[in-house]
Each structure stands twice: as structure tokens, then as C-alpha cells.
Amino acid sequence: MLTWREPLYIEDQLKKREKRLKKRLNDGKADVGHYLITLSQNPNDNLDIISTSYLKQRTLYNMLPTVVGIAASKTGAIKLVRLIAEDCLAKTKGLDIRAFLTEE
């Protein structure tokens, strides 16, 4: 089962389906074309954008760090990362995104 950050950053067009999407992803069923934003496993990075199609690989699914966002496209995922950075800057006056997401 995936670990989800609450509140989750999610594109507006997916908000109505959030519970269903989370259930499908927790069950290992990928919705083609969707992207997850996760905390990076690399301590030098903050976030990773991962296609949900990679969740079919059980090894990756089991190693996936905390999911902080869901987007319907790669462009949408990039916009969410920008929104996360802007929220972090506005609330903390800094860009320690990892700390912002784990402390909130």
C-alpha cells in the first residue's frame, strides 16, 4: 500500500475521483497517463515525478516513497511541483520543500 501525504496536492480535474484513484493505485492498478509526485529517495533532491505505469513493477511499487501529489499529465505534474514550491516559499520564506511537506 502506498503512503499518502495529507493534504494531497491534486489537479482540479482529478479531485472528484481522488478516493477512487487512491484505491486503484493502492491496489497496484495504474491509470495510464497519470503521474505521481513523490518525495525523492535521493537526499540531494526534493521531489520526483513518476508515471503511474511504473507501479506495475512490484519492486518499484514497494519502494515508492510518500506520494504528495497526483496529476493527469506530465505537464500537470510539473505545474503541481511549481505550486508546491510556491506554497513552500510563501509559508516558510525558504525552499526546503522536503521539510515543508513532512512537517505540515
N, C-alpha and C positions, 0 to 999 in steps of 0.2 A: 504494500500500500504506500502511496506517495505521501509526503509530508507537505502540507499546505500552510502558507502564511496567511494569517487573517489580520486585517482585511486584505483580500486578494486584489491585485491590480488586474482588471479585465476590460477588454474592449466593450464599448457600449452595445454593439450588435450581438455580443455573446452573453450579456448579463441575464437575460431571461432564461437561458439554458445552462447557467452556471452549475446548478446542482447535478443536472444530467451529465454534463461534460465531466465534472469531477468524478462521478460514479463510474462512467465509462473508462476514464483514464486510470482510476484506481483498480479497475478490473483488467487493465492491460490492453484495452481496446483503443486503438488510435483513430482519431478523426483526421483523415488526410488533409493536409494544408494548414492545420493549426500548429501554433508554436507555443512552447513553454518558456518562460523566463525564470531562471533558477539562480540561486546563489552559486557562485563559481567554486569549483573544488580547488582551483589554483588560488593560493593566498595572495598572489600579486594582482588578481583581477577581482572585480566586484560581481558581475553578472554574466551568465551565458544564455544564449538563445538556442533552443533545441527544438527541432521538428518533432512533433508527436509520433511520427512514423518510426523514429528510433526506439520507441517504447516496445516495439515488437521484439527487440533484442533483450531478452530477460536479464542479461548481465548488466546492461546499461540501466534498465528499469530499476533493478535492485540497488544500484549505486547512486541514483539520482538524488541530488541534494534538495533542500527545501524549494518548493515552487512558489514564486512570488507573483507570477502573472501568467495570463493566458491571452493569446491573440489569435485572430482568424487568419492572419497572413504575416509574412516576414516583415513587410512594411509596417503593419500594425504593431508587431513586436518591437521594432525599432522606435516607434512613437511612444510605446509604453515605457521603454527604457529611458527615453528622454523625459517623460513625465515623472518617473521615479527620481531621476537626477534633479529635476526642478523642485520636486517636493522636498527632497533631502536638503537642498541648498536653502530653500525658504524656511524650513523648520530648524535646521541646525547651523546655518551660516557656513557650512562646510560641505565637503563631498565624500565623506566616509559612508558610502551607500550601504555597505555591509552592516556597519554598526546601526545605521538608521533603520534598516529593515529588521534587524534582530532585536532591537531594543523597544521598538514601537509596539 
